[in-house]
């Protein structure tokens, strides 16, 4: 039982340490760049899925105004 607690504490402390180190190394501009890249990738993936499913074009059943 003591070994499981010590392994869990080592893992938790290493995760905490890596989070602190990574947050110190990133500027606001760098983080914003990463977020923008992720948003572009998600939008591209969304468009790809819509194209594959065939729902990227308007439905002919909907009346246009």
N, CA, C and O atoms as a Tripos MOL2 file, in Angstrom:
@<TRIPOS>MOLECULE
protein
  260   259    65     0     0
PROTEIN
NO_CHARGES

@<TRIPOS>ATOM
      1 N           0.8260   -1.1910    0.0000 N.3       1 UNK1
      2 CA          0.0000    0.0000    0.0000 C.3       1 UNK1
      3 C           0.8710    1.2550    0.0000 C.2       1 UNK1
      4 O           0.5730    2.2290   -0.6920 O.2       1 UNK1
      5 N           1.9550    1.2200    0.7890 N.am      2 UNK2
      6 CA          2.8230    2.3970    0.8370 C.3       2 UNK2
      7 C           3.4810    2.6440   -0.5140 C.2       2 UNK2
      8 O           3.7070    3.7930   -0.8960 O.2       2 UNK2
      9 N           3.7860    1.5840   -1.2300 N.am      3 UNK3
     10 CA          4.4410    1.7630   -2.5230 C.3       3 UNK3
     11 C           3.5050    2.4380   -3.5210 C.2       3 UNK3
     12 O           3.9530    3.2850   -4.2940 O.2       3 UNK3
     13 N           2.2260    2.0890   -3.5280 N.am      4 UNK4
     14 CA          1.2640    2.7180   -4.4230 C.3       4 UNK4
     15 C           1.1300    4.2010   -4.1220 C.2       4 UNK4
     16 O           1.0270    5.0160   -5.0380 O.2       4 UNK4
     17 N           1.1310    4.5470   -2.8620 N.am      5 UNK5
     18 CA          1.0230    5.9570   -2.4790 C.3       5 UNK5
     19 C           2.2670    6.7100   -2.9260 C.2       5 UNK5
     20 O           2.1630    7.8380   -3.4060 O.2       5 UNK5
     21 N           3.4160    6.1170   -2.7780 N.am      6 UNK6
     22 CA          4.6400    6.8030   -3.1760 C.3       6 UNK6
     23 C           4.7270    6.9410   -4.6970 C.2       6 UNK6
     24 O           5.1980    7.9670   -5.1880 O.2       6 UNK6
     25 N           4.2920    5.9470   -5.4410 N.am      7 UNK7
     26 CA          4.2930    6.0360   -6.8990 C.3       7 UNK7
     27 C           3.3120    7.1120   -7.3500 C.2       7 UNK7
     28 O           3.6150    7.8930   -8.2510 O.2       7 UNK7
     29 N           2.1470    7.1520   -6.7290 N.am      8 UNK8
     30 CA          1.1540    8.1670   -7.0820 C.3       8 UNK8
     31 C           1.6620    9.5630   -6.7560 C.2       8 UNK8
     32 O           1.4360   10.5020   -7.5190 O.2       8 UNK8
     33 N           2.3420    9.7010   -5.6370 N.am      9 UNK9
     34 CA          2.8630   11.0220   -5.2790 C.3       9 UNK9
     35 C           3.9870   11.4480   -6.2160 C.2       9 UNK9
     36 O           4.1120   12.6300   -6.5350 O.2       9 UNK9
     37 N           4.7990   10.5040   -6.6550 N.am     10 UNK10
     38 CA          5.8660   10.8220   -7.6120 C.3      10 UNK10
     39 C           5.2620   11.2580   -8.9460 C.2      10 UNK10
     40 O           5.7120   12.2360   -9.5440 O.2      10 UNK10
     41 N           4.2600   10.5440   -9.4050 N.am     11 UNK11
     42 CA          3.6100   10.9090  -10.6670 C.3      11 UNK11
     43 C           2.9530   12.2750  -10.5540 C.2      11 UNK11
     44 O           3.0940   13.1050  -11.4510 O.2      11 UNK11
     45 N           2.2430   12.5150   -9.4690 N.am     12 UNK12
     46 CA          1.5720   13.8010   -9.2670 C.3      12 UNK12
     47 C           2.5700   14.9430   -9.1880 C.2      12 UNK12
     48 O           2.3490   16.0050   -9.7710 O.2      12 UNK12
     49 N           3.6600   14.7330   -8.4750 N.am     13 UNK13
     50 CA          4.6530   15.8030   -8.3660 C.3      13 UNK13
     51 C           5.3570   16.0540   -9.6950 C.2      13 UNK13
     52 O           5.6750   17.2010  -10.0080 O.2      13 UNK13
     53 N           5.6080   15.0110  -10.4830 N.am     14 UNK14
     54 CA          6.2470   15.2180  -11.7890 C.3      14 UNK14
     55 C           5.3100   15.9320  -12.7530 C.2      14 UNK14
     56 O           5.7610   16.7630  -13.5420 O.2      14 UNK14
     57 N           4.0310   15.6320  -12.7080 N.am     15 UNK15
     58 CA          3.0590   16.3440  -13.5460 C.3      15 UNK15
     59 C           2.9760   17.8020  -13.1320 C.2      15 UNK15
     60 O           2.9590   18.6920  -13.9810 O.2      15 UNK15
     61 N           2.9250   18.0480  -11.8310 N.am     16 UNK16
     62 CA          2.8650   19.4270  -11.3450 C.3      16 UNK16
     63 C           4.1090   20.2060  -11.7430 C.2      16 UNK16
     64 O           4.0140   21.3570  -12.1700 O.2      16 UNK16
     65 N           5.2580   19.5930  -11.6080 N.am     17 UNK17
     66 CA          6.5110   20.2520  -11.9700 C.3      17 UNK17
     67 C           6.5620   20.5590  -13.4650 C.2      17 UNK17
     68 O           6.9930   21.6420  -13.8600 O.2      17 UNK17
     69 N           6.1300   19.6240  -14.2890 N.am     18 UNK18
     70 CA          6.1480   19.8650  -15.7370 C.3      18 UNK18
     71 C           5.1660   20.9600  -16.1300 C.2      18 UNK18
     72 O           5.4350   21.7180  -17.0620 O.2      18 UNK18
     73 N           4.0350   21.0580  -15.4410 N.am     19 UNK19
     74 CA          3.0720   22.1270  -15.7320 C.3      19 UNK19
     75 C           3.6460   23.4880  -15.3660 C.2      19 UNK19
     76 O           3.4630   24.4580  -16.1020 O.2      19 UNK19
     77 N           4.3340   23.5650  -14.2410 N.am     20 UNK20
     78 CA          4.9370   24.8290  -13.8210 C.3      20 UNK20
     79 C           6.0290   25.2480  -14.7980 C.2      20 UNK20
     80 O           6.1030   26.4140  -15.1860 O.2      20 UNK20
     81 N           6.8640   24.3180  -15.1910 N.am     21 UNK21
     82 CA          7.9500   24.6350  -16.1220 C.3      21 UNK21
     83 C           7.3930   25.0620  -17.4770 C.2      21 UNK21
     84 O           7.8970   26.0070  -18.0830 O.2      21 UNK21
     85 N           6.3670   24.3790  -17.9540 N.am     22 UNK22
     86 CA          5.8140   24.7350  -19.2610 C.3      22 UNK22
     87 C           5.0840   26.0680  -19.2210 C.2      22 UNK22
     88 O           5.0890   26.7940  -20.2150 O.2      22 UNK22
     89 N           4.4590   26.4100  -18.1040 N.am     23 UNK23
     90 CA          3.7510   27.6910  -18.0270 C.3      23 UNK23
     91 C           4.7170   28.8650  -17.9320 C.2      23 UNK23
     92 O           4.3970   29.9670  -18.3790 O.2      23 UNK23
     93 N           5.8800   28.6460  -17.3610 N.am     24 UNK24
     94 CA          6.8790   29.7100  -17.2710 C.3      24 UNK24
     95 C           7.4740   29.9860  -18.6500 C.2      24 UNK24
     96 O           7.7800   31.1330  -18.9760 O.2      24 UNK24
     97 N           7.6370   28.9530  -19.4490 N.am     25 UNK25
     98 CA          8.2790   29.0890  -20.7460 C.3      25 UNK25
     99 C           7.4070   29.6650  -21.8390 C.2      25 UNK25
    100 O           7.9230   29.9910  -22.9080 O.2      25 UNK25
    101 N           6.1120   29.8050  -21.6240 N.am     26 UNK26
    102 CA          5.2170   30.2780  -22.6770 C.3      26 UNK26
    103 C           4.7900   31.7160  -22.4190 C.2      26 UNK26
    104 O           4.3340   32.0620  -21.3290 O.2      26 UNK26
    105 N           4.9470   32.5410  -23.4440 N.am     27 UNK27
    106 CA          4.4500   33.9120  -23.3640 C.3      27 UNK27
    107 C           2.9990   33.9210  -23.8220 C.2      27 UNK27
    108 O           2.5010   32.9310  -24.3570 O.2      27 UNK27
    109 N           2.3310   35.0380  -23.6100 N.am     28 UNK28
    110 CA          0.9340   35.1560  -24.0240 C.3      28 UNK28
    111 C           0.8170   35.0410  -25.5460 C.2      28 UNK28
    112 O          -0.1160   34.4220  -26.0570 O.2      28 UNK28
    113 N           1.7630   35.6350  -26.2580 N.am     29 UNK29
    114 CA          1.7470   35.5700  -27.7230 C.3      29 UNK29
    115 C           1.9160   34.1300  -28.2050 C.2      29 UNK29
    116 O           1.2260   33.6880  -29.1230 O.2      29 UNK29
    117 N           2.8310   33.4150  -27.5830 N.am     30 UNK30
    118 CA          3.0910   32.0240  -27.9540 C.3      30 UNK30
    119 C           1.8510   31.1600  -27.7020 C.2      30 UNK30
    120 O           1.4890   30.3310  -28.5370 O.2      30 UNK30
    121 N           1.2110   31.3550  -26.5630 N.am     31 UNK31
    122 CA          0.0100   30.5950  -26.2350 C.3      31 UNK31
    123 C          -1.1150   30.9150  -27.2110 C.2      31 UNK31
    124 O          -1.8390   30.0190  -27.6460 O.2      31 UNK31
    125 N          -1.2640   32.2050  -27.5580 N.am     32 UNK32
    126 CA         -2.3120   32.6060  -28.4980 C.3      32 UNK32
    127 C          -2.0720   31.9760  -29.8610 C.2      32 UNK32
    128 O          -3.0180   31.5700  -30.5350 O.2      32 UNK32
    129 N          -0.8150   31.8940  -30.2670 N.am     33 UNK33
    130 CA         -0.4780   31.2680  -31.5380 C.3      33 UNK33
    131 C          -0.8800   29.7900  -31.5480 C.2      33 UNK33
    132 O          -1.4100   29.2850  -32.5370 O.2      33 UNK33
    133 N          -0.6210   29.1130  -30.4350 N.am     34 UNK34
    134 CA         -1.0080   27.7100  -30.3330 C.3      34 UNK34
    135 C          -2.5240   27.5640  -30.3830 C.2      34 UNK34
    136 O          -3.0330   26.6740  -31.0640 O.2      34 UNK34
    137 N          -3.2460   28.4150  -29.6790 N.am     35 UNK35
    138 CA         -4.7030   28.3410  -29.6850 C.3      35 UNK35
    139 C          -5.2620   28.6130  -31.0740 C.2      35 UNK35
    140 O          -6.1900   27.9330  -31.5110 O.2      35 UNK35
    141 N          -4.7090   29.5940  -31.7710 N.am     36 UNK36
    142 CA         -5.1650   29.8910  -33.1270 C.3      36 UNK36
    143 C          -4.9270   28.7070  -34.0590 C.2      36 UNK36
    144 O          -5.7700   28.3860  -34.8960 O.2      36 UNK36
    145 N          -3.7840   28.0680  -33.9090 N.am     37 UNK37
    146 CA         -3.4750   26.8980  -34.7350 C.3      37 UNK37
    147 C          -4.4550   25.7660  -34.4540 C.2      37 UNK37
    148 O          -4.9320   25.1130  -35.3820 O.2      37 UNK37
    149 N          -4.7590   25.5310  -33.1790 N.am     38 UNK38
    150 CA         -5.7080   24.4770  -32.8330 C.3      38 UNK38
    151 C          -7.0970   24.7900  -33.3780 C.2      38 UNK38
    152 O          -7.7900   23.8920  -33.8560 O.2      38 UNK38
    153 N          -7.5170   26.0690  -33.3100 N.am     39 UNK39
    154 CA         -8.8250   26.4480  -33.8470 C.3      39 UNK39
    155 C          -8.8810   26.2180  -35.3500 C.2      39 UNK39
    156 O          -9.8790   25.7110  -35.8630 O.2      39 UNK39
    157 N          -7.8150   26.5880  -36.0620 N.am     40 UNK40
    158 CA         -7.7730   26.3680  -37.5140 C.3      40 UNK40
    159 C          -7.8540   24.8770  -37.8300 C.2      40 UNK40
    160 O          -8.5710   24.4690  -38.7440 O.2      40 UNK40
    161 N          -7.1180   24.0660  -37.0710 N.am     41 UNK41
    162 CA         -7.1270   22.6230  -37.3100 C.3      41 UNK41
    163 C          -8.5070   22.0250  -37.0470 C.2      41 UNK41
    164 O          -8.9670   21.1740  -37.8070 O.2      41 UNK41
    165 N          -9.1660   22.4640  -35.9810 N.am     42 UNK42
    166 CA        -10.5010   21.9560  -35.6790 C.3      42 UNK42
    167 C         -11.5080   22.3860  -36.7380 C.2      42 UNK42
    168 O         -12.3670   21.5980  -37.1330 O.2      42 UNK42
    169 N         -11.4090   23.6310  -37.2000 N.am     43 UNK43
    170 CA        -12.3140   24.0900  -38.2530 C.3      43 UNK43
    171 C         -12.0860   23.3070  -39.5430 C.2      43 UNK43
    172 O         -13.0440   22.9410  -40.2240 O.2      43 UNK43
    173 N         -10.8320   23.0500  -39.8800 N.am     44 UNK44
    174 CA        -10.5240   22.2710  -41.0810 C.3      44 UNK44
    175 C         -11.0630   20.8460  -40.9540 C.2      44 UNK44
    176 O         -11.6130   20.3010  -41.9110 O.2      44 UNK44
    177 N         -10.9080   20.2510  -39.7880 N.am     45 UNK45
    178 CA        -11.4230   18.9000  -39.5670 C.3      45 UNK45
    179 C         -12.9450   18.8920  -39.6650 C.2      45 UNK45
    180 O         -13.5310   17.9630  -40.2210 O.2      45 UNK45
    181 N         -13.5790   19.9240  -39.1250 N.am     46 UNK46
    182 CA        -15.0360   20.0360  -39.1820 C.3      46 UNK46
    183 C         -15.5050   20.1460  -40.6300 C.2      46 UNK46
    184 O         -16.4730   19.4920  -41.0200 O.2      46 UNK46
    185 N         -14.8310   20.9630  -41.4210 N.am     47 UNK47
    186 CA        -15.1830   21.1020  -42.8350 C.3      47 UNK47
    187 C         -14.9600   19.7930  -43.5880 C.2      47 UNK47
    188 O         -15.7540   19.4370  -44.4580 O.2      47 UNK47
    189 N         -13.8920   19.0790  -43.2620 N.am     48 UNK48
    190 CA        -13.6260   17.7980  -43.9160 C.3      48 UNK48
    191 C         -14.7200   16.7820  -43.6090 C.2      48 UNK48
    192 O         -15.1730   16.0630  -44.4990 O.2      48 UNK48
    193 N         -15.1400   16.7240  -42.3630 N.am     49 UNK49
    194 CA        -16.1980   15.7840  -41.9790 C.3      49 UNK49
    195 C         -17.5000   16.1620  -42.6680 C.2      49 UNK49
    196 O         -18.2150   15.2850  -43.1530 O.2      49 UNK49
    197 N         -17.8180   17.4470  -42.7200 N.am     50 UNK50
    198 CA        -19.0280   17.8870  -43.4100 C.3      50 UNK50
    199 C         -18.9860   17.5110  -44.8880 C.2      50 UNK50
    200 O         -19.9940   17.0850  -45.4520 O.2      50 UNK50
    201 N         -17.8250   17.6660  -45.5130 N.am     51 UNK51
    202 CA        -17.6790   17.3120  -46.9230 C.3      51 UNK51
    203 C         -17.8560   15.8120  -47.1280 C.2      51 UNK51
    204 O         -18.5200   15.3870  -48.0740 O.2      51 UNK51
    205 N         -17.2720   15.0160  -46.2540 N.am     52 UNK52
    206 CA        -17.3860   13.5610  -46.3650 C.3      52 UNK52
    207 C         -18.8300   13.1200  -46.1890 C.2      52 UNK52
    208 O         -19.3030   12.2390  -46.9070 O.2      52 UNK52
    209 N         -19.5360   13.7280  -45.2360 N.am     53 UNK53
    210 CA        -20.9280   13.3600  -44.9850 C.3      53 UNK53
    211 C         -21.8880   13.9770  -46.0000 C.2      53 UNK53
    212 O         -23.0530   13.5860  -46.0750 O.2      53 UNK53
    213 N         -21.4030   14.9330  -46.7730 N.am     54 UNK54
    214 CA        -22.2440   15.5640  -47.7840 C.3      54 UNK54
    215 C         -23.1770   16.6200  -47.2400 C.2      54 UNK54
    216 O         -24.1910   16.9330  -47.8620 O.2      54 UNK54
    217 N         -22.8480   17.1730  -46.0870 N.am     55 UNK55
    218 CA        -23.7290   18.1960  -45.5040 C.3      55 UNK55
    219 C         -23.1140   19.5830  -45.5850 C.2      55 UNK55
    220 O         -23.5380   20.4960  -44.8750 O.2      55 UNK55
    221 N         -22.1160   19.7450  -46.4480 N.am     56 UNK56
    222 CA        -21.4930   21.0550  -46.5790 C.3      56 UNK56
    223 C         -22.2540   21.9530  -47.5490 C.2      56 UNK56
    224 O         -22.0150   23.1590  -47.5990 O.2      56 UNK56
    225 N         -23.1750   21.3650  -48.3220 N.am     57 UNK57
    226 CA        -23.9840   22.1550  -49.2450 C.3      57 UNK57
    227 C         -25.3720   22.3440  -48.6490 C.2      57 UNK57
    228 O         -25.8440   21.4880  -47.9010 O.2      57 UNK57
    229 N         -26.0320   23.4530  -48.9710 N.am     58 UNK58
    230 CA        -27.3810   23.6670  -48.4460 C.3      58 UNK58
    231 C         -28.3470   22.5950  -48.9610 C.2      58 UNK58
    232 O         -28.2110   22.1030  -50.0820 O.2      58 UNK58
    233 N         -29.2860   22.2590  -48.1500 N.am     59 UNK59
    234 CA        -30.2650   21.2460  -48.5190 C.3      59 UNK59
    235 C         -31.2330   21.8060  -49.5630 C.2      59 UNK59
    236 O         -31.6540   22.9560  -49.4480 O.2      59 UNK59
    237 N         -31.5910   21.0190  -50.5740 N.am     60 UNK60
    238 CA        -32.5610   21.4940  -51.5600 C.3      60 UNK60
    239 C         -33.9720   21.5690  -50.9860 C.2      60 UNK60
    240 O         -34.8620   22.1500  -51.6070 O.2      60 UNK60
    241 N         -34.1820   20.9900  -49.8140 N.am     61 UNK61
    242 CA        -35.5040   20.9980  -49.1990 C.3      61 UNK61
    243 C         -35.7990   22.2920  -48.4570 C.2      61 UNK61
    244 O         -36.9490   22.5520  -48.1030 O.2      61 UNK61
    245 N         -34.7860   23.1010  -48.2190 N.am     62 UNK62
    246 CA        -34.9630   24.3500  -47.4840 C.3      62 UNK62
    247 C         -35.2050   25.4680  -48.4860 C.2      62 UNK62
    248 O         -34.4580   25.6270  -49.4520 O.2      62 UNK62
    249 N         -36.2500   26.2350  -48.2480 N.am     63 UNK63
    250 CA        -36.5550   27.3490  -49.1440 C.3      63 UNK63
    251 C         -35.6380   28.5160  -48.8430 C.2      63 UNK63
    252 O         -35.4270   28.8770  -47.6860 O.2      63 UNK63
    253 N         -35.0960   29.0970  -49.8950 N.am     64 UNK64
    254 CA        -34.2400   30.2670  -49.7170 C.3      64 UNK64
    255 C         -35.1070   31.5050  -49.6110 C.2      64 UNK64
    256 O         -36.1680   31.5840  -50.2310 O.2      64 UNK64
    257 N         -34.6670   32.4530  -48.8420 N.am     65 UNK65
    258 CA        -35.4350   33.6870  -48.6570 C.3      65 UNK65
    259 C         -35.1500   34.6830  -49.7370 C.2      65 UNK65
    260 O         -35.7130   35.7770  -49.7330 O.2      65 UNK65
@<TRIPOS>BOND
     1     1     2 1
     2     2     3 1
     3     3     4 2
     4     3     5 am
     5     5     6 1
     6     6     7 1
     7     7     8 2
     8     7     9 am
     9     9    10 1
    10    10    11 1
    11    11    12 2
    12    11    13 am
    13    13    14 1
    14    14    15 1
    15    15    16 2
    16    15    17 am
    17    17    18 1
    18    18    19 1
    19    19    20 2
    20    19    21 am
    21    21    22 1
    22    22    23 1
    23    23    24 2
    24    23    25 am
    25    25    26 1
    26    26    27 1
    27    27    28 2
    28    27    29 am
    29    29    30 1
    30    30    31 1
    31    31    32 2
    32    31    33 am
    33    33    34 1
    34    34    35 1
    35    35    36 2
    36    35    37 am
    37    37    38 1
    38    38    39 1
    39    39    40 2
    40    39    41 am
    41    41    42 1
    42    42    43 1
    43    43    44 2
    44    43    45 am
    45    45    46 1
    46    46    47 1
    47    47    48 2
    48    47    49 am
    49    49    50 1
    50    50    51 1
    51    51    52 2
    52    51    53 am
    53    53    54 1
    54    54    55 1
    55    55    56 2
    56    55    57 am
    57    57    58 1
    58    58    59 1
    59    59    60 2
    60    59    61 am
    61    61    62 1
    62    62    63 1
    63    63    64 2
    64    63    65 am
    65    65    66 1
    66    66    67 1
    67    67    68 2
    68    67    69 am
    69    69    70 1
    70    70    71 1
    71    71    72 2
    72    71    73 am
    73    73    74 1
    74    74    75 1
    75    75    76 2
    76    75    77 am
    77    77    78 1
    78    78    79 1
    79    79    80 2
    80    79    81 am
    81    81    82 1
    82    82    83 1
    83    83    84 2
    84    83    85 am
    85    85    86 1
    86    86    87 1
    87    87    88 2
    88    87    89 am
    89    89    90 1
    90    90    91 1
    91    91    92 2
    92    91    93 am
    93    93    94 1
    94    94    95 1
    95    95    96 2
    96    95    97 am
    97    97    98 1
    98    98    99 1
    99    99   100 2
   100    99   101 am
   101   101   102 1
   102   102   103 1
   103   103   104 2
   104   103   105 am
   105   105   106 1
   106   106   107 1
   107   107   108 2
   108   107   109 am
   109   109   110 1
   110   110   111 1
   111   111   112 2
   112   111   113 am
   113   113   114 1
   114   114   115 1
   115   115   116 2
   116   115   117 am
   117   117   118 1
   118   118   119 1
   119   119   120 2
   120   119   121 am
   121   121   122 1
   122   122   123 1
   123   123   124 2
   124   123   125 am
   125   125   126 1
   126   126   127 1
   127   127   128 2
   128   127   129 am
   129   129   130 1
   130   130   131 1
   131   131   132 2
   132   131   133 am
   133   133   134 1
   134   134   135 1
   135   135   136 2
   136   135   137 am
   137   137   138 1
   138   138   139 1
   139   139   140 2
   140   139   141 am
   141   141   142 1
   142   142   143 1
   143   143   144 2
   144   143   145 am
   145   145   146 1
   146   146   147 1
   147   147   148 2
   148   147   149 am
   149   149   150 1
   150   150   151 1
   151   151   152 2
   152   151   153 am
   153   153   154 1
   154   154   155 1
   155   155   156 2
   156   155   157 am
   157   157   158 1
   158   158   159 1
   159   159   160 2
   160   159   161 am
   161   161   162 1
   162   162   163 1
   163   163   164 2
   164   163   165 am
   165   165   166 1
   166   166   167 1
   167   167   168 2
   168   167   169 am
   169   169   170 1
   170   170   171 1
   171   171   172 2
   172   171   173 am
   173   173   174 1
   174   174   175 1
   175   175   176 2
   176   175   177 am
   177   177   178 1
   178   178   179 1
   179   179   180 2
   180   179   181 am
   181   181   182 1
   182   182   183 1
   183   183   184 2
   184   183   185 am
   185   185   186 1
   186   186   187 1
   187   187   188 2
   188   187   189 am
   189   189   190 1
   190   190   191 1
   191   191   192 2
   192   191   193 am
   193   193   194 1
   194   194   195 1
   195   195   196 2
   196   195   197 am
   197   197   198 1
   198   198   199 1
   199   199   200 2
   200   199   201 am
   201   201   202 1
   202   202   203 1
   203   203   204 2
   204   203   205 am
   205   205   206 1
   206   206   207 1
   207   207   208 2
   208   207   209 am
   209   209   210 1
   210   210   211 1
   211   211   212 2
   212   211   213 am
   213   213   214 1
   214   214   215 1
   215   215   216 2
   216   215   217 am
   217   217   218 1
   218   218   219 1
   219   219   220 2
   220   219   221 am
   221   221   222 1
   222   222   223 1
   223   223   224 2
   224   223   225 am
   225   225   226 1
   226   226   227 1
   227   227   228 2
   228   227   229 am
   229   229   230 1
   230   230   231 1
   231   231   232 2
   232   231   233 am
   233   233   234 1
   234   234   235 1
   235   235   236 2
   236   235   237 am
   237   237   238 1
   238   238   239 1
   239   239   240 2
   240   239   241 am
   241   241   242 1
   242   242   243 1
   243   243   244 2
   244   243   245 am
   245   245   246 1
   246   246   247 1
   247   247   248 2
   248   247   249 am
   249   249   250 1
   250   250   251 1
   251   251   252 2
   252   251   253 am
   253   253   254 1
   254   254   255 1
   255   255   256 2
   256   255   257 am
   257   257   258 1
   258   258   259 1
   259   259   260 2
@<TRIPOS>SUBSTRUCTURE
     1 UNK1         2 RESIDUE 1 A UNK
     2 UNK2         6 RESIDUE 1 A UNK
     3 UNK3        10 RESIDUE 1 A UNK
     4 UNK4        14 RESIDUE 1 A UNK
     5 UNK5        18 RESIDUE 1 A UNK
     6 UNK6        22 RESIDUE 1 A UNK
     7 UNK7        26 RESIDUE 1 A UNK
     8 UNK8        30 RESIDUE 1 A UNK
     9 UNK9        34 RESIDUE 1 A UNK
    10 UNK10       38 RESIDUE 1 A UNK
    11 UNK11       42 RESIDUE 1 A UNK
    12 UNK12       46 RESIDUE 1 A UNK
    13 UNK13       50 RESIDUE 1 A UNK
    14 UNK14       54 RESIDUE 1 A UNK
    15 UNK15       58 RESIDUE 1 A UNK
    16 UNK16       62 RESIDUE 1 A UNK
    17 UNK17       66 RESIDUE 1 A UNK
    18 UNK18       70 RESIDUE 1 A UNK
    19 UNK19       74 RESIDUE 1 A UNK
    20 UNK20       78 RESIDUE 1 A UNK
    21 UNK21       82 RESIDUE 1 A UNK
    22 UNK22       86 RESIDUE 1 A UNK
    23 UNK23       90 RESIDUE 1 A UNK
    24 UNK24       94 RESIDUE 1 A UNK
    25 UNK25       98 RESIDUE 1 A UNK
    26 UNK26      102 RESIDUE 1 A UNK
    27 UNK27      106 RESIDUE 1 A UNK
    28 UNK28      110 RESIDUE 1 A UNK
    29 UNK29      114 RESIDUE 1 A UNK
    30 UNK30      118 RESIDUE 1 A UNK
    31 UNK31      122 RESIDUE 1 A UNK
    32 UNK32      126 RESIDUE 1 A UNK
    33 UNK33      130 RESIDUE 1 A UNK
    34 UNK34      134 RESIDUE 1 A UNK
    35 UNK35      138 RESIDUE 1 A UNK
    36 UNK36      142 RESIDUE 1 A UNK
    37 UNK37      146 RESIDUE 1 A UNK
    38 UNK38      150 RESIDUE 1 A UNK
    39 UNK39      154 RESIDUE 1 A UNK
    40 UNK40      158 RESIDUE 1 A UNK
    41 UNK41      162 RESIDUE 1 A UNK
    42 UNK42      166 RESIDUE 1 A UNK
    43 UNK43      170 RESIDUE 1 A UNK
    44 UNK44      174 RESIDUE 1 A UNK
    45 UNK45      178 RESIDUE 1 A UNK
    46 UNK46      182 RESIDUE 1 A UNK
    47 UNK47      186 RESIDUE 1 A UNK
    48 UNK48      190 RESIDUE 1 A UNK
    49 UNK49      194 RESIDUE 1 A UNK
    50 UNK50      198 RESIDUE 1 A UNK
    51 UNK51      202 RESIDUE 1 A UNK
    52 UNK52      206 RESIDUE 1 A UNK
    53 UNK53      210 RESIDUE 1 A UNK
    54 UNK54      214 RESIDUE 1 A UNK
    55 UNK55      218 RESIDUE 1 A UNK
    56 UNK56      222 RESIDUE 1 A UNK
    57 UNK57      226 RESIDUE 1 A UNK
    58 UNK58      230 RESIDUE 1 A UNK
    59 UNK59      234 RESIDUE 1 A UNK
    60 UNK60      238 RESIDUE 1 A UNK
    61 UNK61      242 RESIDUE 1 A UNK
    62 UNK62      246 RESIDUE 1 A UNK
    63 UNK63      250 RESIDUE 1 A UNK
    64 UNK64      254 RESIDUE 1 A UNK
    65 UNK65      258 RESIDUE 1 A UNK
